[in-house]
């Protein structure tokens, strides 16, 4: 995909991308769907999620939300003048750093609707899985090539997040749990990712395609694909752990009940 093609192509149509990009996206699709259709999001959508699991989720993902502008700033350091796609990457990253900074504020509003104060988000205990996701994002954006960093964060994490946000917002069940006077504020982060930012991951993918061109080296393709897969894996790890604590608690309750009989 050349710069000219990007300007006229429908970037949300995977068939408009070079063959290698199509193959990477399709190879990673099963992993993406495990993130998007995770039981945690099913429970949030149906409003059957426990308050404890919901609070764990909001706490665990907070570091990634807060640090996302910093990840993009790290990626920005890899931009080089005169290289294909790098000027587009620079404009994209500079613009979206501001957007993601605003989204961090919206996340605090969502957390407050579940009784979590900004101070608790910042200082509260969070799981190892939640910390692992944020460390992975920081590490890859600091140390890896521009396309690998953008694939892991701006394409994989932003893209899957947009999908699960859409999934939750496809029903009003979760939204209706909030009193009318706080509903809009509580749902603003979800609605922003479900409706307003759906082009961001595609824009990132088009930049990756421009930088690497139509026939990159096999190791370059492999690095992009592995980065995407790892981001999905870390996301699933976080989701699993948010629900696992409920399972442990339930098992402990059953054991105590059995001991009394």
Buried (B, 14 or more C-beta within 10 A) or exposed (E): BBEEBBEEBEBEEEEBBBEBBBEBBEEBEEBBEBBBEBEBBBBBBEBEBBEEBBBBBBBBBBBBBBBBBBBBBBBBEBBEEEEEBBBBBBEBBEEBBEBBBEBBEBBBBBBBBBEBEBEBBEEBEBBEBBBBBBBBBBBBBBEBBBBBBBBBBBBBBBBBBBBBBBBBBEEEEBBEBBEEEEBEBBBBBBBBBBEEBBEBBBBBBBBBBBBBBEEBEEEBBEBBBBBBBBBBBBBBBBBBBBBBBBEEEEEEEEEEEEEEE
